[in-house]
Amino acid sequence: MAIEIKQPTLGVIVGNRNFFPSHLCETGRATVLRVLEEEGIKAIALGPEETTYGSVESLSDAQKCADLFRKHRDEIDGVLVTLPNFGDERAIANTLRWSELGVPVLVQAFPDEPTLMNLANRRDSFCGKMSACNNLKQYGIKFSLTTSHCSDPEGEGFRQDLRRFVAVCRVVGGLKHARLGVIGIRPTAFNTVRFSEKLFERSGISVDTLDLSEVYGRIAKLGNDAAPVKAKLDQIKAYVSTERTPAEALMKMAKFGAVVDDWMAQNNLIASAVQCWTSLEEFYGIVPCTLMSIMSNGLMPSACESDIAGTVAMLALALASGKPSAIVDWNNNYGDDPDKAVIFHCSNYPKDVLVDPGNAIRPDDIPVIDFQDIIAGTVGQANTYGAIQARVKADPFTYLRVSTDDFTGNIVAYVGQGEVTNDPLKTFGGYGVVRVPNMQKLLAYICENGFEHHVAMNLSQTADAVSEALDHYLGWPTYYHEPESGSRQLKLGRLQVKVSW
């Protein structure tokens, strides 16, 4: 059951106050609905036959809009409040309270034109937005703001705000009722990936478990010619090069994958974490990296070493971007450059984050299924086939770590952006060189706050949306790592202030 990146649907509230020109609501509503359609967003809004220009002003208007939203509550991902004029702040707040949607809300205000400040055309949305937000705060309704206080809905700035907001809605909606699976137990040596099921459950994230003994037992009942096994084997062979992998190992991988796929489908699970060593290698004879890579590439994120908190981070990034996420180690310094590091895993990277064969700098960068070098020294090379060896492609990326803090009773996170570079590196496994501005500050934050060495990455620029979703809407305290120069985010309790210069 993969993540579904469906057409987003927003409820639209057109704020109105009859002390101001109501005709602006007619033209404003039409403009906003057209922009939403151009951005591929479905809108659910009152029509002009129901209220004045389809706007919301009175108690009756608010009830009509709330009833409409409640009727479509299973479709609505978020709500856009648009203010073509000052707007009635109580009607807006009442609509949101009575609709009981519990989804993110974006507040947008039309800008006034200096040449149209007469009684017939003056909007005063600049002021009205403050009043609307004041009432939302009083009502306990969480909301998001556009980058500029007033924004032209036809401008690129507002369109970017819309795209970010849609990503916020996907992360919030996708995590609220997520069902995840853990296959196996935490490897003994990895205290770092401990997590609290109860804290995740409190946020709506459920975790099912499957013991490896059950996996082995189900595999024993599968013949080589079983339809699910044959289908999985074909999928593996079509995924990346298998020229270095023995047929016996490919069959074992196919059976393991068939069992996991069936279990996840039966339990409506959308992501997973796997006990990748060393039971699988010693008692079954493969590493599961390729199978996890295939799931992640199909937007069913899968983290290694039973790191379910890492899976949550992978899931959040995939929801925000619609692209596959990888789980990596912050693994090595890169020479003496303080802002660069080597990311590494054995690996289970989804192939869409890896170098395309036609763009490889050296042959060893091209994705291929091979044995896992590190574990092979302990359990033997023949028992460790299934790792994907390749380099991560050079692209901007977003990184995210989610963790459960049992001492404070919080789910916590950090997020930021950087770039994968083409700096030379000759090694094995899945690897890449990354640059993160002011990385030494980030590394100090990770160590001082006890975060894990694992981090999720996604070849997108979605840190703004992810931070907003986790910190503001889900209530997970989140550190947003930004460059020292240009902007700085200050946190004062639940209030975030971004100062730029």
C-alpha positions in Angstrom: 0.0 0.0 0.0 2.1 2.9 -1.3 1.7 6.6 -0.4 -1.0 8.0 -2.7 -0.1 11.4 -4.1 -3.5 12.4 -5.2 -4.9 15.7 -6.4 -5.0 18.0 -3.5 -8.4 19.4 -2.3 -8.7 22.7 -0.4 -11.8 24.1 1.2 -12.0 27.9 0.3 -13.4 30.5 2.6 -13.9 33.9 0.9 -14.0 36.5 3.7 -16.3 39.5 3.4 -17.4 42.5 5.4 -20.0 44.7 4.0 -18.5 47.9 5.3 -16.0 47.4 2.5 -16.7 46.8 -1.3 -18.4 43.4 -1.6 -17.9 43.4 -5.4 -14.2 42.7 -4.6 -15.3 39.3 -3.3 -16.8 38.4 -6.7 -13.6 39.1 -8.7 -11.4 37.9 -5.9 -13.2 34.6 -5.6 -13.0 34.0 -9.3 -9.3 34.8 -9.4 -8.4 32.5 -6.5 -10.5 29.6 -7.9 -8.8 30.0 -11.3 -5.3 30.0 -9.7 -6.2 26.9 -7.7 -7.3 25.1 -10.9 -4.2 26.1 -12.7 -2.1 24.7 -9.9 -4.0 21.4 -10.1 -5.9 21.9 -6.8 -9.5 21.0 -6.4 -11.6 23.7 -4.6 -14.6 23.2 -2.4 -16.3 26.6 -1.9 -19.7 28.2 -1.5 -21.3 29.4 -4.7 -22.8 32.9 -5.4 -26.3 31.3 -5.4 -25.7 30.4 -1.7 -24.3 33.6 -0.2 -23.2 37.0 -1.5 -20.7 36.2 -4.2 -20.0 32.9 -2.4 -18.4 34.7 0.5 -18.7 34.3 4.2 -19.8 37.1 6.5 -22.8 36.3 8.7 -23.5 33.5 11.1 -25.8 32.0 8.5 -23.0 32.1 5.9 -20.5 30.5 8.3 -23.0 27.7 9.1 -23.6 27.1 5.3 -19.8 26.9 4.7 -19.2 24.7 7.7 -22.0 22.3 6.5 -20.4 22.2 3.1 -17.0 21.4 4.5 -18.4 18.7 6.8 -20.0 17.1 3.8 -16.6 16.9 2.1 -14.5 16.3 5.2 -13.0 13.1 3.8 -11.8 14.9 0.7 -10.5 18.2 2.2 -6.8 18.3 2.8 -6.6 21.9 4.0 -8.4 25.2 4.0 -7.5 28.4 2.2 -8.9 31.6 3.8 -8.7 34.4 1.2 -9.5 38.0 2.0 -10.4 40.1 -1.1 -11.5 42.8 1.5 -11.2 43.2 5.2 -13.3 40.1 5.9 -15.4 39.2 8.9 -13.0 37.5 11.4 -15.8 35.9 13.4 -17.4 34.3 10.4 -14.1 32.8 9.3 -13.3 31.4 12.8 -16.8 30.1 13.2 -16.7 28.3 9.9 -13.5 26.5 10.8 -14.7 25.6 14.3 -18.0 24.3 13.2 -16.6 22.3 10.3 -14.4 20.4 12.7 -11.9 19.5 9.9 -8.7 19.6 11.9 -6.7 20.3 8.8 -4.0 23.0 8.1 -5.3 26.5 7.3 -3.6 29.1 5.0 -4.5 32.7 5.4 -4.0 35.0 2.3 -4.9 38.7 1.9 -5.2 40.6 -1.3 -3.0 43.7 -1.7 -4.4 47.2 -2.1 -3.4 49.2 -5.2 -2.2 52.7 -4.2 -4.1 54.2 -7.2 -7.4 52.4 -6.1 -7.8 53.6 -2.5 -11.2 55.2 -2.9 -14.3 54.0 -1.1 -15.4 51.9 -4.0 -12.1 49.9 -4.3 -10.3 50.0 -1.0 -9.7 46.5 0.4 -8.1 46.9 3.8 -7.2 43.2 3.7 -3.8 44.2 5.2 -5.6 45.1 8.4 -8.3 42.4 8.1 -5.7 39.6 8.0 -4.5 40.6 11.5 -8.0 40.5 12.8 -8.7 37.1 11.2 -5.5 35.6 12.7 -6.3 37.2 16.1 -9.6 35.3 16.2 -8.1 32.1 14.9 -5.6 32.3 17.8 -8.4 32.9 20.2 -10.4 29.9 18.9 -7.3 27.7 19.2 -7.2 27.1 15.4 -3.7 26.5 13.9 -2.9 28.3 10.7 -0.2 29.1 8.2 0.8 32.5 6.6 1.8 33.5 3.2 5.4 34.6 2.8 4.3 38.2 2.2 1.6 39.6 4.5 -0.4 40.6 1.4 0.0 38.6 -1.8 -1.3 38.8 -5.3 -3.0 35.4 -5.9 -1.8 35.5 -9.5 1.8 36.1 -8.5 4.5 33.5 -8.4 5.1 34.2 -4.7 1.6 33.1 -3.8 1.8 30.1 -6.1 4.9 29.0 -4.3 3.1 29.4 -1.0 0.3 27.2 -2.3 2.7 24.5 -3.3 4.4 24.6 0.1 1.0 24.5 1.9 -0.2 21.5 -0.1 3.0 19.7 0.9 2.3 20.7 4.5 -1.2 19.2 4.2 0.1 16.0 2.7 2.6 15.5 5.6 0.0 16.3 8.3 -2.7 14.1 6.7 -0.3 11.3 5.8 1.3 11.0 9.2 -1.9 11.3 11.3 -3.2 7.8 10.6 0.0 6.1 9.2 0.4 2.4 9.8 4.0 1.1 9.8 5.6 -2.3 10.2 8.7 -3.5 11.9 10.1 -6.8 10.6 12.4 -8.3 13.2 13.8 -6.7 16.3 16.3 -4.0 17.0 19.8 -5.3 16.3 21.5 -5.7 19.8 24.3 -3.3 18.9 22.0 -0.5 17.9 20.7 1.2 21.1 20.6 4.3 18.9 17.4 3.2 17.1 15.3 2.7 20.2 11.9 4.4 20.0 8.6 4.8 21.8 5.6 3.1 20.2 3.4 4.9 22.7 4.5 8.4 21.6 4.0 7.6 18.0 0.5 6.1 18.8 -0.4 9.3 20.5 0.3 11.1 17.3 -1.8 8.6 15.3 1.1 6.5 14.0 0.6 2.8 14.6 3.3 0.1 14.5 2.7 -3.6 13.7 5.5 -6.2 14.2 6.5 -9.4 12.5 9.1 -11.7 14.0 11.8 -13.0 11.6 10.9 -16.6 12.7 7.4 -16.0 11.2 9.1 -14.8 8.0 11.3 -17.8 7.8 8.3 -20.1 8.5 6.2 -18.5 5.7 9.1 -18.7 3.3 9.5 -22.4 4.0 6.0 -22.9 2.6 6.7 -21.1 -0.7 7.8 -23.0 -3.7 10.1 -21.5 -6.4 7.2 -21.5 -8.8 4.7 -19.8 -6.6 3.2 -16.8 -8.5 4.2 -14.2 -5.9 7.7 -15.5 -5.9 8.0 -15.4 -9.7 6.5 -11.9 -9.8 9.0 -10.7 -7.2 11.9 -12.3 -8.9 11.0 -10.6 -12.2 10.7 -7.2 -10.4 14.1 -7.6 -8.8 15.7 -8.5 -12.2 14.1 -5.5 -13.9 15.1 -3.1 -11.1 18.9 -2.7 -11.3 21.7 -4.9 -12.6 21.8 -8.4 -11.0 24.9 -9.6 -13.0 27.0 -10.0 -9.8 24.3 -11.8 -7.8 24.0 -15.6 -7.8 20.6 -17.1 -8.9 20.2 -18.8 -5.5 20.5 -15.5 -3.7 18.0 -13.9 -6.1 15.5 -16.6 -5.3 15.9 -16.1 -1.6 15.4 -12.4 -2.0 12.2 -13.0 -4.1 10.7 -15.3 -1.4 11.6 -12.9 1.4 10.1 -10.0 -0.6 6.9 -12.0 -1.4 6.3 -12.7 2.3 6.9 -9.1 3.3 4.6 -7.7 0.5 1.8 -10.1 1.5 2.1 -9.2 5.2 2.1 -5.4 4.6 -0.9 -5.7 2.2 -2.9 -7.7 4.7 -2.2 -5.2 7.5 -2.6 -2.0 5.4 1.0 -0.9 6.1 2.5 1.9 4.1 6.1 1.8 5.4 8.5 -0.4 7.2 11.8 -1.0 9.1 13.8 -4.2 8.8 16.2 -6.0 11.2 18.8 -6.2 8.4 21.5 -8.0 10.3 22.8 -10.4 11.3 20.0 -13.0 11.7 19.0 -12.7 8.0 22.6 -13.3 6.9 23.4 -16.1 9.3 20.2 -18.1 9.2 18.7 -17.2 5.8 21.6 -16.1 3.6 20.8 -12.6 2.1 20.7 -9.0 3.0 17.3 -7.4 2.4 18.6 -4.1 1.0 17.3 -4.5 -2.5 13.9 -5.3 -1.3 13.8 -2.3 0.9 15.1 -0.2 -2.0 12.3 -1.4 -4.2 9.7 -0.5 -1.5 11.2 3.0 -0.9 11.3 3.7 -4.6 7.7 2.8 -4.9 6.8 5.3 -2.1 6.6 2.7 0.6 9.6 3.9 2.7 11.7 1.2 4.4 14.5 1.9 6.9 17.3 -0.5 7.9 18.3 -1.6 11.4 14.7 -1.6 12.6 14.8 2.2 12.7 11.1 3.0 12.7 11.7 6.6 13.7 13.9 6.9 10.6 11.0 5.4 8.6 8.7 8.2 9.9 11.2 10.8 8.7 11.4 9.1 5.3 7.7 9.0 5.1 7.3 12.7 6.0 9.8 13.7 3.2 8.1 11.4 0.7 4.7 12.9 1.5 6.1 16.4 1.1 7.8 15.9 -2.2 6.1 12.9 -3.8 9.7 11.5 -4.4 11.4 8.5 -2.8 13.4 9.0 0.4 16.6 7.2 1.6 17.9 6.5 5.1 21.6 7.3 5.4 24.4 7.6 7.9 26.1 10.9 8.6 29.2 8.8 8.1 32.5 10.6 7.5 34.2 14.0 7.2 35.2 15.0 3.7 38.8 16.2 4.0 39.1 19.5 5.9 35.9 21.1 4.5 33.7 21.9 7.5 30.5 22.1 5.5 30.9 18.7 3.7 30.5 15.1 4.8 30.2 11.6 3.4 26.8 9.9 3.6 26.8 6.1 3.4 24.8 3.0 3.8 25.4 -0.6 2.7 22.9 0.1 0.8 19.2 0.1 0.5 18.9 3.5 -1.3 16.0 3.7 -3.7 17.3 3.7 -7.3 15.7 7.1 -8.1 18.2 8.8 -5.8 21.2 7.0 -7.4 23.3 8.0 -10.3 21.8 7.3 -13.7 24.0 4.8 -15.6 24.4 7.3 -18.5 25.7 10.1 -16.2 28.1 8.0 -14.1 31.6 9.6 -13.6 33.1 6.1 -13.0 31.8 2.6 -13.6 31.6 1.8 -9.9 29.0 4.6 -9.5 26.4 2.6 -11.5 23.8 0.8 -9.4 24.3 -2.9 -9.2 23.2 -5.6 -6.7 26.2 -7.1 -5.0 27.4 -8.6 -1.7 27.5 -6.4 1.5 31.2 -5.8 2.1 31.1 -5.0 5.8 29.0 -8.0 7.0 30.7 -10.4 4.6 33.8 -10.4 6.7 31.8 -11.9 9.6 29.2 -14.2 8.0 30.8 -14.9 4.6 30.3 -13.3 1.2 27.9 -15.9 0.0 25.4 -15.0 2.7 25.4 -11.2 2.1 24.1 -10.7 -1.5 21.4 -8.1 -1.9 23.1 -4.8 -1.2 22.8 -2.0 -3.9 26.2 -0.5 -4.6 26.0 3.0 -6.2 26.6 6.7 -5.8 23.9 9.2 -4.9 23.2 11.6 -7.8 24.2 15.3 -7.4 21.1 17.3 -6.5 19.7 19.6 -3.9 18.3 17.6 -1.0 16.3 17.9 2.3 17.4 16.0 5.4 15.2 15.1 8.3 15.6 13.2 11.6 12.6 12.2 13.8 13.2 10.8 17.2 11.1 9.9 20.3 12.3 11.6 23.5 11.0 9.5 26.4 12.4 12.0 28.9 10.3 14.9 27.8 7.4 12.8 26.3 7.8 14.4 22.9 8.5 13.4 19.4 11.3 15.7 18.2 13.0 16.4 15.0 15.5 18.4 13.1 15.3 19.4 9.4 17.3 21.3 6.8 18.6 21.5 3.3 21.8 21.0 1.4 23.2 19.7 -1.8 24.7 16.4 -3.0 28.0 17.2 -4.8 30.1 15.5 -7.5 33.2 15.7 -5.3 35.5 12.7 -6.0 35.1 9.7 -3.7 36.2 6.1 -4.2 34.6 3.7 -1.7 31.9 0.9 -1.6 28.3 0.6 -0.7 25.9 3.4 -1.3 27.6 6.8 -0.9 27.7 10.4 -1.7 29.3 13.7 -0.7 27.0 16.4 0.7 27.4 20.0 1.5 25.3 21.6 4.3 25.8 25.3 5.2 27.2 25.7 8.7 27.4 22.0 9.1 29.5 22.1 12.2 26.6 23.8 14.1 24.2 21.1 12.9 26.6 18.3 14.0 27.0 20.0 17.4 23.2 20.2 17.7 22.8 16.5 16.8 25.4 15.4 19.4 24.2 17.8 22.2 20.6 16.7 21.8 21.3 13.0 21.5 20.0 12.4 18.0 20.8 9.3 16.1 23.5 8.9 13.4 20.8 7.9 10.9 19.1 10.6 8.9 16.4 10.5 6.1 17.2 12.4 2.9 15.1 13.3 -0.2 16.2 14.9 -3.4 13.8 17.9 -3.0 13.7 21.3 -1.3 10.9 20.8 1.2 12.3 21.7 4.6 9.9 24.7 5.0 6.9 22.5 4.5 8.2 19.7 6.7 9.1 22.0 9.5 5.7 23.7 9.4 3.9 20.4 9.4 5.8 18.7 12.2 6.4 21.6 14.5 3.3 23.8 14.0 0.5 21.3 13.2 1.7 18.0 14.8 3.3 19.7 17.8 6.7 17.9 17.4 9.4 20.4 18.5 11.6 20.7 15.4 14.9 22.5 14.9 15.1 24.0 11.5 18.8 24.3 10.5 19.4 27.4 8.4 22.5 29.2 7.2 23.9 31.8 9.7 23.8 34.6 7.1 20.6 35.6 5.3 18.0 34.3 7.8 17.7 33.0 11.3 14.8 31.3 13.0 14.3 32.2 16.6 12.0 30.0 18.7 10.2 31.5 21.7 8.1 28.7 23.1 5.6 27.8 20.4 6.2 31.1 18.6 8.6 31.1 15.7 10.0 34.4 14.4 12.1 34.4 11.2 14.4 37.4 10.9 16.1 38.2 7.5 18.7 40.7 6.5 
